[in-house]
Amino acid sequence: MTSLFSPLTFNRGPAMKNRFMLAPLTNQQSHEDGVCSEEEFKWLTKRAEGGFGLTMTSAAHVQAEGKGFPGQMGIFSDDHLPGLTRLAKAIKANDSVSIVQLYHGGMRAPKELIGMQPLSASDNEKWGARAMTTAEVGAMIEAFIRGAQRAEQAGFDGVELHGAHGYILAQFLSPEINQRTDKFGGSLANRQRLIFDILEGIRKGCGSNFMVGVRLSPERFGMKLPEVVQVADQLMREELIEFLDMSMWDVFKMPEDGVSQGKTLLSHFTELDRKGCRLGVAGKLKTPAECQRAMDAGVDWVMLGRAAIVHHDYPKLLQANDKFMPLETPVSPEHLRAEGLSDTFIEYMKLWKGFVKDNDGVIDNELILNS
């Protein structure tokens, strides 16, 4: 497991002390106005204390109308700065790189949460969304840039753009969802323009050592694998980002598109010329052997979600004992409380199939994926 504990440098920003990143997990623990709560602070800083080389926040919405779920952290107002500043300081005090994930729910921002009709790349009857005007797209680009500037002002080392899981950046990327006829629709060059314009604005508006990453989904939510590979290649080739975070649901799966068969989904990205960009993955990585297998497949770091929920100190436990094996789920609410989850977060985790025990056995609902 030595490669999991070797440092990792980036073109900008501080190095990671190991190859473990905390996944940006929905937890519904912040205040409804987006201010970071004591519960969210505890959840995140406990992972930094537990040895994660990089600690990423849950998705922080850059506009009020981009709020995707209750108790979501915000970064659209200067009112959020005190809580974010305290959080960044505590993460970095534990020698963990601090990153805010920047987010907008788009059509997946529920009307009952945002008090208005959801917005998207185009009208969408299923989600009850309307197309954003070109001016509204421009305002959203500025909101992402301003979110990055707030993150830097708060003391974070960098940000990640959430371009995965069918949220607003993915809605613009998708040829199925995006039916626009302006400069943000049509060709892939136009559909990806939103991401590249945001990155250009962050580079101009933030310091030269400020880190930037992007999260992409290679499949589902209207994504086309060849197009996602092309976007990833351009992001790396043009050296616009320090890290690319590929969210795959299962790191070792084969593609589902029926066209790109014959090699793993992951290999489509590990084969790209990274030009100094660091590549990492998330998706059903639980055991140390699985983490090492992903490293051996050619990634630079691994991102833990469920395993980090069960063990806040996963990296430290593994470093101290190379025979360490994480607990099997389901786990008890008492265990999760001891791991720094509030009752609100535990209730949310009961929506994940087979994750939380109750007094009679296991809560057996289907996963609702928000992050």
SULJO-V183063 format. One line per field, one symbol per residue. ss: DSSP state (H for helix, E for strand, C for the rest). A space follows every 10 residues. Layout:
ss: ???
//
This chain:
ss: CHHHHCCECC CCCCCECCCE EECCCCCCCC CCCCCCCHHH HHHHHHHHHC CCCEEEEEEE ECCHHHCCCC CCCECCCHHH HHHHHHHHHH HHHCCCEEEE EEECCHHHCC HHHHCCCCEE CCCECCCCEE ECCHHHHHHH HHHHHHHHHH HHHHCCCEEE EEECCCCHHH HHHCCCCCCC CCCCCCCHHH HCHHHHHHHH HHHHHCCCCC EEEEEEECCC CCCCHHHHHH HHHHHHHCCC CCEEEEECCC CCCECCCCCC CCCECCHHHH CCCCCCCEEE EECCCCCHHH HHHHHHCCCC EEEECHHHHH CCCHHHHHHH CCCCCCCCCC ECHHHHHHCC CCHHHHHHHC CCCCCEEECC EECCCCCCCC C
//
